[in-house]
Amino acid sequence: MTIHLDTQKLRQYRERKKLTQEQLAELAGISDRYERDMELGRCRNPSLAVLYPLSRALHISMEELVYLEEDVKE
């Protein structure tokens, strides 16, 4: 199984908190460019070191920002 960032949820939670991408990035201690890339789906596998501060900044659990995907074996 692979853990992926749910980009739509990230945006929804950020907007519910009335935060800009730049504000969320600052609260989470990441660059605003990295936050933008995550919302655009360019970075779908952030590390726990990124997910944890994001979830803390949004006041949610990390599990609310991710989904599991089955690894397909051919």
CNS distance restraints for C-alpha pairs under 8 A (distance, minus, plus):
assign (resid   1 and name CA) (resid  68 and name CA) 6.28 0.50 0.50
assign (resid   1 and name CA) (resid  69 and name CA) 5.46 0.50 0.50
assign (resid   1 and name CA) (resid  70 and name CA) 4.57 0.50 0.50
assign (resid   1 and name CA) (resid  71 and name CA) 5.11 0.50 0.50
assign (resid   2 and name CA) (resid  68 and name CA) 5.63 0.50 0.50
assign (resid   2 and name CA) (resid  69 and name CA) 5.18 0.50 0.50
assign (resid   2 and name CA) (resid  70 and name CA) 6.46 0.50 0.50
assign (resid   2 and name CA) (resid  71 and name CA) 6.56 0.50 0.50
assign (resid   3 and name CA) (resid  45 and name CA) 6.87 0.50 0.50
assign (resid   3 and name CA) (resid  66 and name CA) 6.40 0.50 0.50
assign (resid   3 and name CA) (resid  67 and name CA) 5.78 0.50 0.50
assign (resid   3 and name CA) (resid  68 and name CA) 4.72 0.50 0.50
assign (resid   3 and name CA) (resid  69 and name CA) 6.39 0.50 0.50
assign (resid   4 and name CA) (resid  44 and name CA) 5.46 0.50 0.50
assign (resid   4 and name CA) (resid  45 and name CA) 5.24 0.50 0.50
assign (resid   4 and name CA) (resid  46 and name CA) 7.88 0.50 0.50
assign (resid   4 and name CA) (resid  66 and name CA) 5.38 0.50 0.50
assign (resid   4 and name CA) (resid  67 and name CA) 5.46 0.50 0.50
assign (resid   4 and name CA) (resid  68 and name CA) 6.31 0.50 0.50
assign (resid   4 and name CA) (resid  69 and name CA) 7.32 0.50 0.50
assign (resid   5 and name CA) (resid  10 and name CA) 7.96 0.50 0.50
assign (resid   5 and name CA) (resid  38 and name CA) 7.80 0.50 0.50
assign (resid   5 and name CA) (resid  44 and name CA) 5.00 0.50 0.50
assign (resid   5 and name CA) (resid  45 and name CA) 5.98 0.50 0.50
assign (resid   5 and name CA) (resid  46 and name CA) 7.11 0.50 0.50
assign (resid   5 and name CA) (resid  65 and name CA) 5.86 0.50 0.50
assign (resid   5 and name CA) (resid  66 and name CA) 4.44 0.50 0.50
assign (resid   5 and name CA) (resid  67 and name CA) 6.53 0.50 0.50
assign (resid   6 and name CA) (resid  10 and name CA) 6.37 0.50 0.50
assign (resid   6 and name CA) (resid  44 and name CA) 7.62 0.50 0.50
assign (resid   6 and name CA) (resid  65 and name CA) 5.47 0.50 0.50
assign (resid   6 and name CA) (resid  66 and name CA) 5.05 0.50 0.50
assign (resid   6 and name CA) (resid  67 and name CA) 6.38 0.50 0.50
assign (resid   7 and name CA) (resid  11 and name CA) 6.36 0.50 0.50
assign (resid   7 and name CA) (resid  38 and name CA) 6.47 0.50 0.50
assign (resid   7 and name CA) (resid  39 and name CA) 4.95 0.50 0.50
assign (resid   7 and name CA) (resid  40 and name CA) 7.05 0.50 0.50
assign (resid   7 and name CA) (resid  41 and name CA) 6.19 0.50 0.50
assign (resid   7 and name CA) (resid  44 and name CA) 7.56 0.50 0.50
assign (resid   7 and name CA) (resid  65 and name CA) 7.73 0.50 0.50
assign (resid   8 and name CA) (resid  12 and name CA) 6.12 0.50 0.50
assign (resid   8 and name CA) (resid  39 and name CA) 7.11 0.50 0.50
assign (resid   9 and name CA) (resid  13 and name CA) 5.98 0.50 0.50
assign (resid   9 and name CA) (resid  64 and name CA) 7.65 0.50 0.50
assign (resid   9 and name CA) (resid  65 and name CA) 6.15 0.50 0.50
assign (resid  10 and name CA) (resid  14 and name CA) 6.14 0.50 0.50
assign (resid  10 and name CA) (resid  39 and name CA) 6.74 0.50 0.50
assign (resid  10 and name CA) (resid  65 and name CA) 6.13 0.50 0.50
assign (resid  11 and name CA) (resid  15 and name CA) 6.05 0.50 0.50
assign (resid  11 and name CA) (resid  39 and name CA) 6.33 0.50 0.50
assign (resid  12 and name CA) (resid  16 and name CA) 6.10 0.50 0.50
assign (resid  13 and name CA) (resid  17 and name CA) 6.35 0.50 0.50
assign (resid  13 and name CA) (resid  58 and name CA) 6.74 0.50 0.50
assign (resid  14 and name CA) (resid  18 and name CA) 6.35 0.50 0.50
assign (resid  14 and name CA) (resid  19 and name CA) 5.52 0.50 0.50
assign (resid  14 and name CA) (resid  20 and name CA) 7.25 0.50 0.50
assign (resid  14 and name CA) (resid  21 and name CA) 7.63 0.50 0.50
assign (resid  14 and name CA) (resid  24 and name CA) 7.17 0.50 0.50
assign (resid  14 and name CA) (resid  58 and name CA) 6.77 0.50 0.50
assign (resid  15 and name CA) (resid  19 and name CA) 5.86 0.50 0.50
assign (resid  15 and name CA) (resid  20 and name CA) 7.44 0.50 0.50
assign (resid  17 and name CA) (resid  58 and name CA) 7.12 0.50 0.50
assign (resid  19 and name CA) (resid  23 and name CA) 5.77 0.50 0.50
assign (resid  19 and name CA) (resid  24 and name CA) 6.09 0.50 0.50
assign (resid  20 and name CA) (resid  24 and name CA) 6.28 0.50 0.50
assign (resid  21 and name CA) (resid  25 and name CA) 6.09 0.50 0.50
assign (resid  21 and name CA) (resid  32 and name CA) 6.30 0.50 0.50
assign (resid  21 and name CA) (resid  35 and name CA) 6.47 0.50 0.50
assign (resid  21 and name CA) (resid  36 and name CA) 6.57 0.50 0.50
assign (resid  22 and name CA) (resid  26 and name CA) 6.19 0.50 0.50
assign (resid  22 and name CA) (resid  31 and name CA) 7.90 0.50 0.50
assign (resid  22 and name CA) (resid  32 and name CA) 4.97 0.50 0.50
assign (resid  22 and name CA) (resid  35 and name CA) 7.81 0.50 0.50
assign (resid  23 and name CA) (resid  27 and name CA) 6.23 0.50 0.50
assign (resid  24 and name CA) (resid  28 and name CA) 6.06 0.50 0.50
assign (resid  24 and name CA) (resid  32 and name CA) 7.92 0.50 0.50
assign (resid  24 and name CA) (resid  35 and name CA) 7.81 0.50 0.50
assign (resid  24 and name CA) (resid  54 and name CA) 7.51 0.50 0.50
assign (resid  24 and name CA) (resid  57 and name CA) 6.86 0.50 0.50
assign (resid  24 and name CA) (resid  58 and name CA) 7.94 0.50 0.50
assign (resid  25 and name CA) (resid  29 and name CA) 5.90 0.50 0.50
assign (resid  25 and name CA) (resid  30 and name CA) 5.00 0.50 0.50
assign (resid  25 and name CA) (resid  31 and name CA) 5.69 0.50 0.50
assign (resid  25 and name CA) (resid  32 and name CA) 5.05 0.50 0.50
assign (resid  25 and name CA) (resid  34 and name CA) 7.95 0.50 0.50
assign (resid  25 and name CA) (resid  35 and name CA) 5.91 0.50 0.50
assign (resid  25 and name CA) (resid  54 and name CA) 7.93 0.50 0.50
assign (resid  26 and name CA) (resid  30 and name CA) 6.24 0.50 0.50
assign (resid  26 and name CA) (resid  31 and name CA) 7.13 0.50 0.50
assign (resid  26 and name CA) (resid  32 and name CA) 7.31 0.50 0.50
assign (resid  27 and name CA) (resid  53 and name CA) 7.80 0.50 0.50
assign (resid  27 and name CA) (resid  54 and name CA) 7.78 0.50 0.50
assign (resid  27 and name CA) (resid  57 and name CA) 5.77 0.50 0.50
assign (resid  28 and name CA) (resid  50 and name CA) 7.61 0.50 0.50
assign (resid  28 and name CA) (resid  53 and name CA) 4.76 0.50 0.50
assign (resid  28 and name CA) (resid  54 and name CA) 5.09 0.50 0.50
assign (resid  28 and name CA) (resid  56 and name CA) 7.58 0.50 0.50
assign (resid  28 and name CA) (resid  57 and name CA) 5.83 0.50 0.50
assign (resid  29 and name CA) (resid  53 and name CA) 7.26 0.50 0.50
assign (resid  30 and name CA) (resid  34 and name CA) 6.75 0.50 0.50
assign (resid  30 and name CA) (resid  35 and name CA) 7.07 0.50 0.50
assign (resid  30 and name CA) (resid  50 and name CA) 7.51 0.50 0.50
assign (resid  31 and name CA) (resid  35 and name CA) 6.45 0.50 0.50
assign (resid  32 and name CA) (resid  36 and name CA) 6.14 0.50 0.50
assign (resid  33 and name CA) (resid  37 and name CA) 6.12 0.50 0.50
assign (resid  34 and name CA) (resid  38 and name CA) 6.22 0.50 0.50
assign (resid  34 and name CA) (resid  43 and name CA) 7.86 0.50 0.50
assign (resid  35 and name CA) (resid  39 and name CA) 6.43 0.50 0.50
assign (resid  36 and name CA) (resid  40 and name CA) 6.18 0.50 0.50
assign (resid  37 and name CA) (resid  41 and name CA) 6.19 0.50 0.50
assign (resid  37 and name CA) (resid  42 and name CA) 5.03 0.50 0.50
assign (resid  37 and name CA) (resid  43 and name CA) 5.82 0.50 0.50
assign (resid  38 and name CA) (resid  42 and name CA) 5.72 0.50 0.50
assign (resid  38 and name CA) (resid  43 and name CA) 4.73 0.50 0.50
assign (resid  38 and name CA) (resid  44 and name CA) 6.24 0.50 0.50
assign (resid  46 and name CA) (resid  50 and name CA) 6.06 0.50 0.50
assign (resid  46 and name CA) (resid  51 and name CA) 6.56 0.50 0.50
assign (resid  47 and name CA) (resid  51 and name CA) 6.28 0.50 0.50
assign (resid  48 and name CA) (resid  52 and name CA) 5.70 0.50 0.50
assign (resid  49 and name CA) (resid  53 and name CA) 7.04 0.50 0.50
assign (resid  50 and name CA) (resid  54 and name CA) 6.31 0.50 0.50
assign (resid  51 and name CA) (resid  55 and name CA) 6.06 0.50 0.50
assign (resid  51 and name CA) (resid  62 and name CA) 6.21 0.50 0.50
assign (resid  51 and name CA) (resid  65 and name CA) 7.83 0.50 0.50
assign (resid  52 and name CA) (resid  56 and name CA) 6.21 0.50 0.50
assign (resid  52 and name CA) (resid  62 and name CA) 6.18 0.50 0.50
assign (resid  53 and name CA) (resid  57 and name CA) 6.02 0.50 0.50
assign (resid  54 and name CA) (resid  58 and name CA) 6.26 0.50 0.50
assign (resid  54 and name CA) (resid  62 and name CA) 7.99 0.50 0.50
assign (resid  55 and name CA) (resid  59 and name CA) 5.85 0.50 0.50
assign (resid  55 and name CA) (resid  60 and name CA) 5.11 0.50 0.50
assign (resid  55 and name CA) (resid  61 and name CA) 5.63 0.50 0.50
assign (resid  55 and name CA) (resid  62 and name CA) 5.35 0.50 0.50
assign (resid  55 and name CA) (resid  65 and name CA) 7.51 0.50 0.50
assign (resid  56 and name CA) (resid  60 and name CA) 6.35 0.50 0.50
assign (resid  56 and name CA) (resid  61 and name CA) 7.48 0.50 0.50
assign (resid  60 and name CA) (resid  64 and name CA) 6.75 0.50 0.50
assign (resid  61 and name CA) (resid  65 and name CA) 7.49 0.50 0.50
assign (resid  62 and name CA) (resid  66 and name CA) 6.94 0.50 0.50
assign (resid  63 and name CA) (resid  67 and name CA) 7.50 0.50 0.50
